[in-house]
């Protein structure tokens, strides 16, 4: 059974600081997703990482994938309040169409001024 | 392009009743997946439909069922509701045609239906 673990579960940071969220998964997969969820809202797609060594960046967020270590990271650079949300990583166990996702428990990020 | 829509947005039912939730995918998307989100269990995959066929199924009891219509719209049904079925039910759609390991096909989520079972 595929397990996806994120840490930390909760992160409180000051604006302007950097931090990394970690996502470990237990079985082989070459496809990993990062999503963002604001309180009371649905999930917004951030990144799709498809291969070992993949790195994607959007604004202050950068995601990377190491399939050999079964690890993905979401790095936050110079955090701002607007990044406050819950971040989920998700893995497709079939490594194919990505329609049967197993999610991590989420990291609730709070950025304080 | 319109996003994924779900109806109703909120629903209150009592134990033992049944409920049907509806999802309209993004135009052109043929795959629809359903997820349950609860504070205790997090986000869990229910099932996926593609071309009117259930293609993948999660680990939920048979009380949870679904179907997909020829226009890709999907419905999810929960019979004999239990208190533990209270959750946010999210629908997601994707192209999911002949995608393979290099495809960037992504699931786009709807706003969800918040179900409360009393």
Interface residues (C-beta under 8 A of the other chain):
Chain A: X30 X31 X33 X35 X41 X42 X43 X44 X45 X48 X50 X51 X88 X90 X94 X95 X96 X97 X98 X99 X100 X101 X102 X103 X104 X105 X106
Chain B: X31 X33 X35 X42 X43 X44 X45 X48 X50 X55 X56 X58 X90 X92 X94 X96 X99 X100 X101 X102 X103 X104 X105 X106 X107 X108 X109 X110 X111 X112
